[in-house]
């Protein structure tokens, strides 16, 4: 009950942990939005400004420091200042926006309606997660001339509005992590916290951890800090620099889970502090005999999810599978021409291969041990997307005729059994040309009608699996996408038919996109593969090219071949 009441207070009162003095009395203070914190007195708007400027400045004041959105509240009339209770959602609009008077005449000459015209680029939801969007921002704001002769807003919007630049200046992205039991690893959940005061960042991140994963990952990961776990008192720094994280509600929790909780906290706080972290449970060390933690002391969770450096990757060329390492055909029918291979995927451990074979006027799926005969399965159609391996070597997905997602699982008796995936939420967005698992298995990236989408992978009980919460990334600026892969757990690389930005890097929430150098690439780029710690390999009209960082000029891949399609294991 205590936790529920705190959550309600967090939404309604929005008081800020960042503004509690480090030596204050021990109380738990929920998270905040910028503009909710410091008790700085808000300045009055500039005297004698017109109604259009008033509304523009009101939006510009949204993220300025001040208790209870005081800087923006100063632009309201007396009644509005007393009653305005904006939601915790923050709508982010493009920097370039207009304010114009509404054309509908007002009966009172001292009252005007100002229309804000621009475009929304996304919303920071109540979990402080970015939800991408691109739609017209049509905000109607009524202003009235006060007895003092100054214009003031009389019907402030229910949500907060801020420009992209103001958002970037005041918020910092933090990949807080949650645990995936199926992959035995931690999954980043990209969230945004108020950047200042910097001393309060660890406390704000801990608030997010205790509150649980964002909507986009709900059901795909586990919150180890869920009820009845709470933050006992404020997260604070000691005189020697040690950061103290005090928890309660962990009675009876196993040692294994305590170690995982410690890892979750340390992995999340690494982005906001370099200090030693002391994790307590009811005033005692969370893990007996291990009170203090550093990042270097954690096991390499999820290391097995990335392909070994001994596996250079493969490519399909002329209906055969060859090595990216030396260009030679692989052993077995897939490499020697026994199958007419359209596309293929190697398991993360390198031991198995899934291929899409062209035969009989259509295509079908084969899966088996690398270098051997690959049994033909019943998964078939006019088209199958390049297979993608769920973490491990016993499950493969592919999209059949761009309309349904087939899931093939290796049963204990050694048989590959086709199952369906409930992908209705994604399929209704359009034809799915490509589908690619993240290396932790909690998300898929998809190319849908030439657009980039991400969805979470949620177990629905028994053998049932669903794709949930599809998000359209960079809906305004990213088009004509033809392929995608995962550069990291929270970062994608997509290739397009665009001449100006053929290869782009996109955050998993779509909040940021950066274009790679297009030098040396010959239109059109049609394929890409990526993996942590590996060069990115793209395929264009002339062959294969590699690069590792933004701005780097693409270099020919050592064993490039025209019409090759590259793929790393996974």
C-alpha positions, 0 to 999 in steps of 0.5 A: 500500500505504501508503494501505491500511495507513493506512486500516486503522489509521484504522478499528482504532486511530482516533487523532486528527489533531485532537490532534497539536500544530501543531509536532509531527514530520510524521506523517499522523494519521487521523480520529477520533470524539469521545471518541477524542482528548485525553489527559484522565484520565477521571473515575470514575463517581459512587460508589454509583449504581444499575445503571440510572443507570450505563448512562444515564451510560455513554451520556451519556459516549460523546462526552465528550473523552478518549483512546480513549473513556476517559470511557465506558470508565470505566463498564466493569469492568477486563476491559472497560476493557482489551478494549473496541474499539467500531466507528467507527459511532455510533448516535444515539438520541432524547434521551428514552430509558429504562433498565429491568431485564430481566424475566428473573431472573439466577442471580447477585444481583450481576449485572443486565441493563439494557435501554435502550429508545428510538428510533434516529434514525440512524447516523453511519457509518464515512464520518462520513455520517448514515444516517437511521433510525427503529427501536426502540433495544433495547440489552441491557447486562449489569452486575455489582457489583464487589468494591468494591461499585460496579456496572460494565458487563461486556459493553459494546455493539459500537457507540457510542451517543449522544443527539441533543443530545450529537451536536448539541453535539459534531459539526458538519455540513460539506458536503465536495465531490466533482466531477461530470464530467457536470455540470462542477460540485462536489457537496456530500457532507454529513458530520459532524466532531468540532467541537472542538478547532476548530484540527483541523477543517481536518485532519479535513475533508481526511481525509474528502476523501482517503477519498472520497465517502460510500456515498450518492454513490459512483459518482455523483461522482469523487474527484480526491484518490483514490489515489495522492494522500495528505496528505503531513504534517499540515494546519497553520496558519503564524504568519501564519494561512495554512493549509497543505495538503501533498499528495503523489502528484500526479506527472504530473497535468494542470494542469486536474486540479490546478486542480479539486483546488484548487477541491475543497479550497477549497470544502470548507474554506470551512466550517471556515476563513476563512484563506488556503489554501496547497496544496502537492504534494511541497512545491511549489505544486499549481498553478504560480505560484498557491500560495495560494487564497481562495474568491473566486479560484475560477471559478463552477463549475456556475453554468449549472445554475441558471436565469437570473434572466431566466426567471421560471418557469411554471405550469400552469392549466386545462390550459395553461402560463402565465408566473409572471412576468406570468400570460400564456399562453406561445406555442404549443399548450401555452399556447393550449389546443392540448394539455390539459396535466396538468403540464410542465417547462421546461429549465434554459436555458429553450429547451425544454418537456416536457409531459404531455398528457391524451388518449384516456383516458390521458396521453402525453409531448411534448417540443420547443422552447418556443413551438412544436409539441411532438412526441408521444413513445411514453412514455405511461400512465395517469399520468406524473409531472411531467417533470424535466430532467437538467442541460442541455436534452437529457434528461428523466425521468418516472415511468410509472404510478408503477412505472417511470422513463422516460428520454428522450434527444435523439440527435445526429440530433434525435430524442427516444429513450425509454430505461429507468432501472434504478430497482429499488432505489427502486421496491421502496420503493413507488409513485413519485408525484414525481421531481425531479433535483437541479440538479447531476444526481447525485441525485433526490428522490422522493415514494414512498407519501407519503414523501420519498426521495433516491437517487444517479444512477449511470452503469452503462456505455454508456447505462445509468443506475441509481438507487442507495442510496435513503435515506428521509428523516425516516421518523418525522416526515415523512408525506403528502408530495405534492411536492418540489423542490431549494432547494439542492444539499443541501437540499430543500423538501417539501409535505405534506397536514399542517395543522401542517407543510404546508411543510418544509425537509429536509437531503439526508441527512435529519438535520434538518427545519425547518417553514416558517410555515403562516400564510396557507396554505389546506389542502391544499398540493399543489405546490412549486417552488424554486431557488437564489436564488429565492423558494419558490412553493407551491400551495394550495387558493386559489392560489400563495404565496411565501416565502424564509426560515423564519418568513416569512409567505407572500405571494400570488404576483403572478399567482396562480391557483386550481389553478395548479401552479408550476415553475421551469426544471429 
